[in-house]
């Protein structure tokens, strides 16, 4: 397979509510067959003495609605000595689609949330989350020893990314093989299929390998959703991209970045402490590959990192 670059577009918009996903980064290339996602602890993780992960409803207009929800209904989907898979039905979840989820001989089509737990050092650790009805994933490494726990933060999406008032990926079926830690994903509307596998998991990083049966033509094949209010209140604050043939990285604050072409590697994260989800991981998207020989494009230009952001409104979780 040949490595290729991708188009990165920023559709973020400023907001005041820390519980809204206002950061949206879209990744496009109609030839990408596979790529890798890495969720790694932020560079300052070893300096943390105390984490901050409580919801922040300041300046939010839906506090009463969220707090009034009854507890979710929990269903155990799979369990062995080393792996647990748990599903939840959430009252008044924003999107109630029927998506069959199959694990072994069990099938449910009424789940809003799936959690993957693993056994490590005689403890159960939650490491991956999927929302089947809108296609959002969250991942994190195993927690650092000195904290014993770490937060989720940014979400990512895999598949044909659509705009349904907020960005979504529509699944028609999801299967999970606990032995290989692999999800088999079928996209709705003839959108093809993909596999997502947890390839590596330790106290530093979770590595996820994604492979499409056929490249996603037209819409973005992936997206990152996150939150930014200020430099001290965010889940992602900065972005760095490495262009094909570049001798260095281009860095920018996340809200000042607009778009870039022919990008081989993208880092999105933080280098300074945030008061929101302080331990949540940084993300790297890399190793974009195609099975087809792609001619090198000339004259590709990346926009200035200081260009103003032009984003459409996004929803919230």
RAJOBEL-V788803 format. One record per backbone hydrogen bond with DSSP energy under -1.0 kcal/mol. CO is the residue of the C=O (numbers start at 1). NH is the residue of the N-H. Records with the same first field share a line. If there is no record, write none. Layout:
CO: NH ; NH
This chain:
2: 290
6: 263
7: 28
8: 260
9: 26
17: 20
20: 22
22: 13
23: 226
24: 11
25: 224
26: 9
27: 221 ; 222
28: 7
29: 32
33: 212
34: 289
35: 210
36: 286
37: 208
38: 284
39: 206
40: 282
42: 45
44: 47
45: 48
52: 278
57: 60
62: 66
63: 67
64: 68
66: 69
73: 89
75: 87
78: 85
82: 119
83: 80
84: 117
85: 77 ; 78
86: 115
87: 75
88: 112 ; 113
89: 73
90: 93
100: 174
101: 108
102: 176
103: 106
106: 103
108: 101
113: 88
114: 130
115: 86
116: 127 ; 128
117: 84
118: 125
120: 123
123: 120
125: 118
127: 140
128: 116
129: 138
130: 114
131: 134 ; 135
134: 169
136: 131
137: 156
138: 129
144: 147 ; 148
155: 225
156: 137
157: 223
162: 168
166: 164
168: 162
170: 188
173: 186
174: 102
175: 184
177: 181 ; 182
181: 198
182: 177
183: 196
184: 175
185: 194
186: 172 ; 173
192: 187
193: 213
194: 185
195: 211
196: 183
197: 199 ; 209
200: 207
202: 142
204: 41
205: 202
206: 39
207: 199 ; 200
208: 37
209: 197
210: 35
211: 195
217: 219
220: 161
221: 159
222: 27
223: 157
224: 25
225: 155
226: 23
227: 235 ; 236
230: 233
232: 275
233: 229 ; 230
237: 254
238: 269
239: 252
240: 267
241: 250
242: 264 ; 265
243: 246
250: 241
252: 239
253: 256
258: 10
260: 8
262: 244
263: 6
265: 242
266: 285
267: 240
268: 283
269: 237 ; 238
277: 280
282: 40
283: 268
284: 38
285: 266
286: 36
288: 4
289: 33 ; 34
290: 2
304: 307
